[in-house]
Amino acid sequence: MSGIYTILIFLTAFALSLVIAPILIRFAKAKRLYDLPDGAHSNDTLLVEEFSNNNKIKQTPRRVHTTPIPRLGGIAIVSAFFISLAIWKLPSNMAAIYICSFLMFIIGLIDDLKTLSAKFRLFIQLSASIFVVLLSNLEINSIAITSVNSIHLPYMIGFLLSVFIIIGAINSINMIDGLDGLAGGVVLIGISLLSYIHFLSTHNINLLIIFSIPIIGAILGFLKYNTHPSSIFMGDSGSNWLGFMIGIFIILIINNSIVIEKSNQWLLINNGSSNIIPILSIILCLSIPIFDTAHVIITRLLEGKNPMKPDKRHFHHSLMKIGFSHPQSVVAVYFLMLFFGILGILPIAYPQYPLNWTPVVGIILLTTCIVFSLKLNEGFITNLAGYKIFLTSQKTAGPKISFILKYWEHLNRYTIYCILLAAPLLSGIAPKIVGLSAAAMCIVMICTLFLKKSYSFFESFLIAISSTILLTANNSNIIWIEILGKKYNLQEAYNLLFIWLIISTLGFFIVTFKRKYLVIAPTDFLLAILPLILLLLPTDIQNEYKLNIIALRSLVLFAALRTLSKRHEMFFYKIHFICIIALAWIALTTLAGLRLVY
């Protein structure tokens, strides 16, 4: 049942967020509840005067958007989370956590509509953190230095540390909420990485079902409207709530907490028998917000300035200053979050190897990266791109290079076509549940076939789900081919296609870095981590369907899809149509008994 609950809660939270967000956008526009850009006073004086008099906008010197944007997105995220839990599962002894988190949401919502003082916000954060730690027994008992060594903490030290973590998480997420899709994406990546190491340590998925999975679904739905150019911001209501929940989740992971089923109730308990998780690994899962916030606050204090006063000295602002565009800055932060998170996860994922040094290296690299970014000259990346030895665009490249790029791109596209079309042919007779999934997804893909294609988040999401189902079916059976009396496993040949595709995609991406048609949206980057959710399913399901191989193949396939050129308007239509054919074939062979008889 755990696997079913994982899927149901995720899909419910995702769908609710996807539906609620546009309603909030229309409501905010009707009531004229906007977040005003810094430069609006020179272009929209009447709007500024009206909203300033009504205290319905906030102006701070760190805004980068140029038009008024609604900032009520936090309502969609929080509503999707709580409604999905109410529908499916609600643990009986986490009421204090949910109530205090809701208090942080309300304070943030009030702050979105009418600016509150920093001292009052800090007082509420402190009060909520103290209450939740006291009422839910969330004080930290020990800190793990390595997977075998830990330091026991006195009660008061553990209590204060828990309060500090919650307050720090709230302000870290609030401070990093400076670009379209940045805070939501950072939380999505961070909580996914934390969920993974928690599952590796405890092999218990129940906590993830009632905590991180609905958050992931709610954020993913919201990001459809929050990706650059954003239609809505999460506001302080969303960042406060997400920060609070991230802080709680960190404490639960440090304490090895799990959720058990007892007398038809789900109860949160501490599981002291689990493997301990090194603190550096936990920190690296939220690398950028933690280190960026710490660096900014220390810098402000050293300069004698208010540490809570917003400015444009955050890491994402530095990326834009040195030459990255708005979307590129967001994608760069996503990439670094995943990179440092993987360095932190390695010792836990592969305990049989001596990898305790990787988190230390990650901390050193992360510190260097953030500090060094502030030292670079303005336009550094733009100037670097001027060197055309390796970074080329088709517009500026010579005829021979353009010819190579053209056919290189064609080769990648046809490799993807072969992978998708070969999946049903190599699947044999897939399990019935895979056939049902293929039939359902085929119907969805047919219904959306004639919708306007704009390389949207929704289109990418459909293709990601379809390709994962196809790869699952393909991996259900071993197909052999006999040549000259010798048998060969076709799955090995299929793997070679993926090895070629990842090498070719990386090379193509590097060579065409400057190319204006290269499209990698932040939400597309986030969709690439969706296959990792497969690794959170129960171990028996993972082993039965070989989900570790499927997750890796899905990542390679989706990365290749999103690095192909936007110039080919029919490309995604063809992928969509190929998925329909492949899904229909699997459904017919599994459910209708379709067979090829020789």
C-alpha positions, 0 to 999 in steps of 0.5 A: 500500500505504501507505493500506492499512497506515494503515487496518490498523494503526489498526484493529488498535491500536484493536481491541486496546486496546478488547479489552485494557482491560476485561480489565485492569479485571477483573484490577485489581478481582480483585487490588484494584489501585486508584488511591485518591481523596484523600477515601477515608480518611473513607469507606473506612477499611478499604480505605485501611488494607489498600492502604496496608499493601500499598503497592498504591495511590498517594495524592496531593493532586491526585486529583478522582475519588471512588471507587477506580479501576484504573490499569493502562490503560497496559498496554492502550495499549502492548500495542496499539501493539507488537502492531499493529506486530509484525503489520504493520510493524516498522522495523529501525533504531528498536529503541533507541526502542522499547526505551527507551520500554518501559523508561519503561513498566515504570518507570511500571508499578512506580510505579503499584503501589509508589510510587517517589521523584521523584529515582529517576524523574527519574534513569531518565528522564534515563538513558533519554533520553540512551541513546535520543538517543545510540543513535538519533542524535536530536540536534537539528541546527537549530531553524527560527524561520520556514519559511525561517529556521533556527538551526544548533546545535552537537552538544552543544547539540542533544544536550542539547536533545533530552534536555530535550524528551524529559524535558519531554514525559514530565513534561508528559503525567504532570502533565496526567493529572488528569481522566478522558480528559484526558491520552489526549485531549490526546496524541491531539489533539497527535500528530494535529496533529504528524502533519499538519504532518509530512505537509504538510512531507515528504509521507511517510506511512511514519513516521506508519504505524509511529509515530503512527497505532498510537498514535492507534488505541490511545488511541482504544480506551482512551478508551472506558473512560477517559471520565468517569466513568472505569472505568480510568486509564492510570496512570504507565505510560501517561503515561510511555510516551506522554510519551516517544513524544511527545518522540521524535516532536517531535525527529523532526519538528524533524529532518525525519525520514522512513521509507523502504523499502529492501531490504524493510526500513523505515528511519528517516532524516533528510530534510534536503531537506524544508521546515522546520517552525517551532518555534512551530508544533510547540509549539502542537500541544502547547500546553496540556501544554507551557505548563501544565507550564512555568507550574506548575513556574516558579510552584512554584520562585518559591515555593520549593517542590518543582517535582515535587510534585503539587498542584491548580494546573494549568489543568484544575483552574482550569477546575473551580474557576471553574465548569466541570464535570468533562466540560466542563473536559476538552472545554474543554482539547480545544477549546483544543488544537485552536484553538491547534494550528490557529493553529500549522498555518496557515503550513505548510498555506497557505505562499502566504499571509503567515501567519507571525504566527499562531503568535506570536499563538497563543503570546501568547493561550495564555500569557494564557489560562493565567495569566488562568485562575488569577486568576479567582474561584471559580465565575466561569463559574457566575456568568456563566451567571446572565446569561440574556440569551443563555444560556438553558435550555428549563426557564427560557425563556419559552413563545415561546423554548421554541417556537423552540428546539423547532422549531429543533432539529427543523429541524437534525435533519431537515437531517441526515436529508436529508444522509444520505438524499440521499448515495446518491441523489447518488452515482451509481455509486460506485467499487467499493472504496467499495461494498465499504466500504459493504457491510461497514459496512452489515453491521456496522450491522445487527448492532449495530442491536438493541444497547442504545443509550446514546449511547455512544462505540461508537455514535458511532464507528459513525455517524462511520464510516458517514457518512464512507463515505456522503459519500465515495460522494456525492462520487465523481461530479458529478450535474447537473439540467437546468431550463429548458434550464440545467444545475445542479450538485447538489453545490453545492446539497448544499454549501448544506445543510452551510453552513446546518447549521454556521451553525444548529448554532453558533447552537443551541449558543450559545443552549442553552449552559445546557441540561441535555440538551445532551450533548457527551462528551469522546470525542465531541469526539475523534471529530470529529478522525477525519476529519482522518486522511483527510488523511494518506492518499496525495495521489493517493487524496486527489485521487481521492476529494476527501478534503479536502471529505469531511473538512470535511463529516464534521466539520460533520455530526458536530458537528451530531449531537452538539449535538442534545438527549438528550431524543429517545431515538429520534434515534440509532436513526433515524440508525442506521437511515438509515445502514443504508438509505443504505449498502445502496443504495450497495452494491447500486448498486455491487456488484449493478448496481441501477439506476433506469431511466426 
